[in-house]
Each structure stands twice: as structure tokens, then as C-alpha cells.
């Protein structure tokens, strides 16, 4: 998509004027980065720093249970190789970010959707999950989900973990947006990292945690019983050793980068809350438009009257007003007339873009 005056889809924080420390990238110049010491699971210091980062969530993580990858997309690929044979399947939530199908196809794995119920605060359909076919090998949860912002309710987490344990399934939990709590809600205070109730893999990364998608560093934290964790780590070591994709300078800089993450995290969270509050005040003047609860993350859905087609509206906004939004069907959102916006958007662009959206919606009612 070309440059537009009011881009309300922005997902790269570095484009948005957040206060990154001027010397942040100096840590990439560590001379130790000139030494080639391949460590398939990642340097020990970086793994220790990542493990420590879960303490605010009350999760005790063993650094030996941390596996560093180049991105969460790569982490998914490693896990599909670890857990599945071609033709096997994983359960994925819908609506959600439209990436799972692409990643799974690249590894010859099928995805089977399970519904997040919009009438029940986007809680998962446990009956659908329990009815998963025998070729299912893992369940993917996104906590909080993108773009609905919904967290996994503790009761649902307990039920899903028990199902995984009983059926021998792995649980993959994508927590990249966990640092950004907005409305919160049940489950928002919890990380799954290190959970011992079933074999689990909790994903995170610098892309969201520090707002640094270009530095390409992510991780997974293994949970479960000691024997199954040990077996999974041994096989992940073999798979990761075949790629050795993690850049040594970035891995060595991880402690410094994560130490600085709080500055950017705070700025991102503040802007997201500010933009969300402005949106909620603005929609009071346009009663047919509603904004659901946003537990966390940096996206928001806007529900319009069902007579408005979301794709037609997105195209009209782009061509007539220079406003970029995402139509809800891209995420498999079930309600007609839903659009998705990025709360990262700088304040002035956000306000002018919203004014253009609401003017256009009024003209179509």
C-alpha cells in the first residue's frame, strides 16, 4: 500500500515517533559479536534475561526452558516441524490475525479453526476444541488476541490445558501483545510461560515487547512435565542447529534492548489508551457505531451498521479521503460492517482520520 495521509493500519512502532533511546543500537556493536559460537537455543545470558522478564507476570521461568528464534513466525515453523507430520493439523482461533494459514501451509500442516464467540467476550468454543480430529497435534491460543484484544479466560485456560494433557496435544500460546493491557479483564494478568499442566510453548519477541520488529529476535518458553520438556528441547536443539538463524549481535544485545523496552512500552500503552478513549468519546455522537471492549494489544475493532459493507467502506475511505483502514473480513470477523484500526497511530492523524471515517459513515446511513 502506498503512502496515504491518514494511515490507521500502521503496525510498525518505529514509524510512529516513540521515544527510543538514542544509544539503543549501540549494544549491537559488542565486539563479542565477532566471535562465531553457534548456540542453537541461543546465548545463555539472553535466555536468562528473557526468563527474568516474566517475573512481573508471576511466572518462574527456567532459562534452560527458553529457545531463541529469529521471529515468532520462525518459532511457529520450528514448532510445526517438531510436533507435526505433513497432513497433520493444528487448531487456530478465528477471528484472528491472518497468518496461521500461510505459515502452516509452508510446513505442510493444516489449520482447523475454532470460533471465538463475540457474544461471550470472544471466549473460545470449547466444544469445537474438544471435537478436534485425531490428526490434531496442537492448539494455538493468542493472548491477547489480535485484533479483538481478548485474553484467555482462566476457566478456559484450565479446560484447554486439561484437554491437551488428556489427548497428548501441545499448547502454543502467542503472547506478543501481552505487555499492552488496555481494558484488561479476566486472564489479562496472567502469562502462560512455564505452565506445567501440559506441554506448552509460550511465544514472545522484541517486535512487540520493545517495538523493534526490524531487529528480528523472538523466543519460546517451554512448559510441561520434565520428561516431555526435555524431549522437546532435545529435538528443538536439533532443528534450530540446522538453521542457526539468530544473529549473534542481536542475541548479545538482548539484555540491553529488553532493559530499554519499558520506555517504549509505556509510550505505546499510553498512546493506545489515549486513542481508545478519544475514539469512545467520538462514537457517542454517532449512536449506530460501537466500540467493543479491548482487553489488550494495539488494535481496535469498530462495529458499524450492518448495511455498510466493510470492504466497500475501506475502498471508499482510501480513494476519496486518503484514509487507510482494514476491513474486518481480513481477520474473519463475523459481524458485517466491522473495520480494524491501529491504536499506534499518532494522535493528530488518529483524530483527523476518525473524523473522515465518521463523515463517510454518516453519508451512507
C-alpha positions as CSV (number, residue, x, y, z in Angstrom):
1,X,0.0,0.0,0.0
2,X,1.4,3.4,-0.9
3,X,1.7,6.4,1.4
4,X,-1.6,7.8,2.5
5,X,-2.3,11.0,4.6
6,X,-4.2,9.1,7.3
7,X,-2.8,5.6,7.7
8,X,-4.8,3.9,10.5
9,X,-3.3,0.5,9.9
10,X,0.2,1.2,11.0
11,X,1.8,-1.8,12.8
12,X,5.5,-0.7,12.9
13,X,6.1,1.4,16.1
14,X,9.4,2.8,14.8
15,X,7.4,4.8,12.2
16,X,5.3,6.5,14.9
17,X,7.7,8.8,16.8
18,X,8.0,6.8,20.1
19,X,10.9,7.8,22.4
20,X,13.6,5.2,21.6
21,X,16.8,5.9,23.5
22,X,19.4,7.5,21.1
23,X,22.1,5.0,22.0
24,X,19.8,1.9,21.9
25,X,21.5,0.3,18.9
26,X,25.0,0.8,20.4
27,X,24.6,-2.5,22.1
28,X,24.8,-4.2,18.7
29,X,28.4,-3.2,18.4
30,X,29.6,-5.5,21.2
31,X,33.0,-6.9,20.0
32,X,32.0,-10.3,21.2
33,X,29.7,-10.4,18.2
34,X,32.7,-11.0,16.0
35,X,33.2,-14.4,17.6
36,X,31.2,-17.2,16.0
37,X,30.0,-19.5,18.7
38,X,26.9,-21.3,17.4
39,X,24.4,-21.9,20.2
40,X,21.2,-23.4,18.6
41,X,19.0,-22.5,21.6
42,X,20.5,-19.0,22.0
43,X,23.2,-17.5,24.2
44,X,22.8,-18.2,27.9
45,X,22.7,-14.6,29.0
46,X,20.0,-13.7,26.5
47,X,17.9,-16.8,27.7
48,X,18.4,-15.7,31.3
49,X,17.2,-12.2,30.5
50,X,14.1,-13.4,28.7
51,X,13.3,-15.8,31.6
52,X,13.6,-12.9,34.1
53,X,11.3,-10.7,32.0
54,X,8.4,-13.0,33.1
55,X,8.7,-12.2,36.8
56,X,6.3,-9.3,36.7
57,X,3.7,-11.8,35.5
58,X,4.3,-14.1,38.4
59,X,5.9,-16.7,36.2
60,X,9.0,-18.5,37.3
61,X,10.8,-19.4,34.1
62,X,13.9,-21.6,33.9
63,X,16.4,-20.1,31.4
64,X,17.1,-23.6,30.2
65,X,13.4,-23.7,29.0
66,X,13.9,-20.7,26.7
67,X,14.6,-21.2,23.0
68,X,15.6,-18.1,21.0
69,X,14.4,-17.7,17.3
70,X,14.7,-15.0,14.7
71,X,10.9,-14.2,14.8
72,X,7.7,-15.7,16.1
73,X,6.9,-16.7,12.6
74,X,10.1,-18.8,12.7
75,X,9.1,-20.2,16.1
76,X,5.8,-21.4,14.6
77,X,7.7,-23.1,11.8
78,X,10.0,-24.8,14.2
79,X,7.1,-26.0,16.3
80,X,5.2,-27.3,13.2
81,X,8.3,-29.3,12.3
82,X,8.6,-30.5,15.9
83,X,5.0,-31.5,16.5
84,X,3.6,-32.4,13.1
85,X,4.0,-34.6,10.1
86,X,2.7,-33.4,6.7
87,X,-1.1,-33.6,6.7
88,X,-1.4,-33.2,10.5
89,X,-3.4,-30.3,11.8
90,X,-3.4,-27.6,14.4
91,X,-6.4,-25.7,15.9
92,X,-6.4,-22.0,15.4
93,X,-8.7,-19.3,16.7
94,X,-11.0,-17.3,14.5
95,X,-11.2,-14.3,14.2
96,X,-7.5,-13.7,14.4
97,X,-4.5,-12.4,12.5
98,X,-4.4,-14.0,9.0
99,X,-1.0,-15.5,9.2
100,X,-1.5,-19.0,10.6
101,X,-2.8,-20.5,7.3
102,X,0.2,-19.2,5.4
103,X,2.8,-20.4,8.0
104,X,1.2,-23.8,8.3
105,X,0.9,-24.4,4.6
106,X,4.7,-23.8,4.2
107,X,5.2,-26.8,6.5
108,X,2.5,-29.0,5.0
109,X,0.3,-28.6,8.1
110,X,-3.5,-28.0,8.0
111,X,-5.3,-25.5,10.2
112,X,-8.7,-26.2,11.7
113,X,-10.5,-23.1,13.1
114,X,-12.3,-22.8,16.4
115,X,-14.7,-20.0,17.0
116,X,-14.2,-17.1,19.4
117,X,-17.7,-16.1,20.4
118,X,-18.4,-12.3,20.0
119,X,-21.5,-12.7,22.2
120,X,-19.4,-14.1,25.0
121,X,-16.5,-11.7,25.2
122,X,-14.7,-13.7,22.5
123,X,-14.3,-16.8,24.6
124,X,-13.4,-19.9,22.7
125,X,-15.9,-22.6,21.7
126,X,-14.6,-25.4,24.0
127,X,-17.0,-27.9,22.3
128,X,-15.3,-27.3,19.0
129,X,-11.9,-27.7,20.6
130,X,-12.9,-30.9,22.3
131,X,-14.2,-32.3,18.9
132,X,-10.8,-31.9,17.2
133,X,-10.0,-34.8,14.9
134,X,-7.3,-37.4,15.7
135,X,-4.8,-35.8,13.4
136,X,-4.7,-32.7,15.5
137,X,-1.3,-32.2,17.2
138,X,-1.5,-28.7,18.8
139,X,-3.9,-25.9,19.8
140,X,-2.9,-22.3,19.2
141,X,-4.1,-19.5,21.5
142,X,-3.4,-15.8,21.1
143,X,-3.3,-14.0,24.4
144,X,-4.4,-11.2,23.9
145,X,-5.9,-12.0,20.5
146,X,-5.3,-9.8,17.5
147,X,-7.5,-7.8,16.6
148,X,-10.2,-8.5,19.2
149,X,-7.9,-7.7,22.2
150,X,-9.4,-10.6,24.2
151,X,-7.5,-12.6,26.7
152,X,-7.9,-16.2,27.5
153,X,-10.2,-16.5,30.5
154,X,-8.7,-18.5,33.3
155,X,-11.5,-21.1,33.3
156,X,-11.0,-21.7,29.6
157,X,-7.2,-21.9,30.1
158,X,-7.7,-24.6,32.7
159,X,-10.1,-26.6,30.5
160,X,-7.9,-26.3,27.4
161,X,-4.8,-27.3,29.3
162,X,-6.6,-30.4,30.7
163,X,-7.8,-31.3,27.2
164,X,-4.2,-31.1,25.9
165,X,-2.9,-33.2,28.7
166,X,-5.6,-35.9,28.3
167,X,-5.2,-36.1,24.5
168,X,-1.5,-35.6,24.3
169,X,-1.7,-32.3,22.4
170,X,0.7,-29.4,22.6
171,X,-0.4,-25.9,23.5
172,X,1.1,-22.9,21.7
173,X,0.4,-19.5,23.2
174,X,1.2,-16.4,21.3
175,X,1.8,-13.6,23.9
176,X,3.5,-11.0,21.8
177,X,0.9,-8.3,22.8
178,X,0.7,-9.3,26.5
179,X,2.6,-6.2,27.7
180,X,-0.1,-3.9,26.4
181,X,-3.1,-4.1,28.8
182,X,-6.0,-1.7,27.9
183,X,-9.4,-2.6,29.3
184,X,-7.9,-5.8,30.9
185,X,-10.4,-8.4,32.1
186,X,-10.1,-12.0,33.3
187,X,-6.8,-13.5,32.3
188,X,-5.1,-10.3,31.5
189,X,-2.8,-10.5,34.5
190,X,-1.5,-14.0,33.6
191,X,1.3,-15.3,31.4
192,X,1.2,-19.0,30.3
193,X,5.0,-19.1,30.4
194,X,6.4,-22.2,32.1
195,X,3.0,-23.7,32.8
196,X,3.4,-27.3,33.9
197,X,-0.1,-28.6,33.1
198,X,0.7,-29.8,29.6
199,X,3.4,-29.5,27.0
200,X,3.3,-25.8,26.1
201,X,5.3,-23.2,24.1
202,X,4.8,-19.6,25.0
203,X,5.9,-17.1,22.4
204,X,7.2,-13.6,22.7
205,X,9.6,-11.2,20.9
206,X,11.2,-7.8,20.6
207,X,8.9,-6.9,17.7
208,X,6.1,-6.1,20.1
209,X,7.8,-6.1,23.5
210,X,10.3,-3.4,22.6
211,X,8.6,-2.1,19.4
212,X,11.6,-3.3,17.4
213,X,10.3,-5.6,14.6
214,X,13.4,-4.9,12.4
215,X,15.9,-6.5,14.9
216,X,14.5,-10.0,14.5
217,X,14.7,-11.6,17.9
218,X,11.9,-13.8,19.4
219,X,11.6,-16.7,21.7
220,X,9.5,-19.6,23.1
221,X,9.3,-20.8,26.7
222,X,8.7,-24.4,27.2
223,X,6.3,-25.7,29.9
224,X,5.1,-29.1,30.9
225,X,6.4,-32.1,32.8
226,X,10.1,-32.5,33.0
227,X,10.4,-35.6,30.7
228,X,8.3,-34.1,27.9
229,X,10.1,-30.7,28.1
230,X,13.5,-32.4,28.0
231,X,12.5,-34.5,24.9
232,X,11.1,-31.4,23.2
233,X,14.2,-29.3,23.9
234,X,16.5,-32.0,22.6
235,X,14.6,-32.1,19.3
236,X,14.3,-28.3,19.1
237,X,18.1,-28.1,19.6
238,X,18.5,-30.4,16.5
239,X,16.0,-28.4,14.4
240,X,17.5,-25.0,15.4
241,X,21.0,-26.2,14.8
242,X,20.1,-26.9,11.2
243,X,19.2,-23.2,10.7
244,X,21.2,-21.2,13.2
245,X,19.2,-18.2,12.1
246,X,19.6,-15.9,15.2
247,X,22.1,-13.1,14.6
248,X,24.8,-13.1,17.3
249,X,25.0,-9.3,17.7
250,X,21.2,-9.1,18.3
251,X,21.2,-12.0,20.7
252,X,24.1,-10.5,22.7
253,X,22.3,-7.1,22.8
254,X,19.1,-8.6,24.1
255,X,19.7,-7.7,27.8
256,X,20.2,-4.0,26.9
257,X,17.4,-4.0,24.3
258,X,14.9,-5.5,26.8
259,X,16.1,-3.2,29.6
260,X,15.2,-0.2,27.4
261,X,11.9,-1.8,26.4
262,X,9.9,-0.3,29.3
263,X,10.4,3.2,28.0
264,X,8.9,2.4,24.6
265,X,6.3,0.0,26.1
266,X,5.0,2.8,28.4
267,X,4.8,5.3,25.5
268,X,3.0,2.8,23.3
269,X,0.5,1.8,26.0
270,X,-0.2,5.5,26.8
271,X,-0.9,6.3,23.2
272,X,-3.1,3.3,22.8
273,X,-5.2,4.2,25.8
274,X,-5.4,7.8,24.8
275,X,-6.5,7.0,21.2
276,X,-9.0,4.4,22.5
277,X,-10.5,7.0,24.9
278,X,-10.8,9.6,22.2
279,X,-12.5,7.0,19.9
280,X,-15.0,6.2,22.6
281,X,-15.9,9.8,23.2
282,X,-16.2,10.4,19.4
283,X,-18.6,7.5,18.8
284,X,-21.1,8.9,21.4
285,X,-22.0,11.4,18.7
286,X,-22.7,8.6,16.2
287,X,-25.0,6.1,18.0
288,X,-25.1,3.4,15.3
289,X,-21.4,2.9,15.7
290,X,-20.0,0.9,18.7
291,X,-16.6,0.0,20.1
292,X,-16.3,-3.3,21.9
293,X,-14.0,-3.9,24.9
294,X,-10.3,-4.1,24.1
295,X,-8.6,-6.2,26.7
296,X,-5.1,-5.6,25.3
297,X,-2.9,-5.2,22.3
298,X,-2.7,-2.2,19.9
299,X,-5.7,-2.8,17.6
300,X,-9.4,-1.8,18.0
301,X,-12.5,-3.0,16.1
302,X,-15.3,-0.6,15.2
303,X,-18.7,-2.0,14.6
304,X,-20.7,-0.1,12.0
305,X,-24.4,-0.7,11.0
306,X,-24.6,-3.9,9.1
307,X,-25.9,-2.1,6.0
308,X,-22.4,-0.8,5.4
309,X,-20.1,-3.3,3.7
310,X,-16.6,-3.1,5.3
311,X,-14.6,-3.7,2.1
312,X,-16.6,-1.1,0.2
313,X,-16.2,1.4,3.1
314,X,-12.4,0.7,3.2
315,X,-12.0,1.3,-0.5
316,X,-14.2,4.5,-0.4
317,X,-12.1,5.9,2.5
318,X,-8.9,5.2,0.7
319,X,-9.8,6.6,-2.6
320,X,-12.0,9.6,-1.5
321,X,-10.5,10.6,1.8
322,X,-6.9,9.2,1.8
323,X,-7.7,7.1,5.0
324,X,-6.4,3.6,5.2
325,X,-8.3,1.1,7.4
326,X,-8.6,-2.7,7.5
327,X,-11.9,-4.3,6.6
328,X,-13.0,-6.9,9.2
329,X,-13.2,-9.8,6.8
330,X,-9.4,-9.9,6.6
331,X,-9.5,-11.2,10.1
332,X,-12.6,-13.4,9.7
333,X,-14.5,-11.1,12.0
334,X,-18.1,-12.4,11.9
335,X,-20.1,-9.2,12.1
336,X,-20.8,-7.3,8.8
337,X,-19.6,-3.8,8.7
338,X,-16.6,-4.1,11.0
339,X,-13.3,-2.3,10.5
340,X,-10.0,-2.6,12.3
341,X,-7.7,0.3,13.2
342,X,-4.3,0.5,14.8
343,X,-4.1,2.4,18.1
344,X,-0.4,3.1,17.4
345,X,-1.5,5.9,15.1
346,X,0.0,9.3,16.0
347,X,-2.6,11.5,17.8
348,X,-3.2,14.1,15.1
349,X,-3.5,11.5,12.3
350,X,-5.8,9.5,14.5
351,X,-8.2,12.4,15.1
352,X,-8.3,13.6,11.6
353,X,-8.7,10.0,10.2
354,X,-11.5,9.3,12.6
355,X,-13.3,12.5,11.5
356,X,-13.1,11.4,7.9
357,X,-14.3,7.9,8.8
358,X,-17.4,9.2,10.7
359,X,-18.2,11.7,8.0
360,X,-18.2,8.9,5.4
361,X,-20.3,6.6,7.6
362,X,-22.9,9.4,8.2
363,X,-23.1,9.9,4.4
364,X,-24.0,6.2,4.0
365,X,-26.7,5.9,6.7
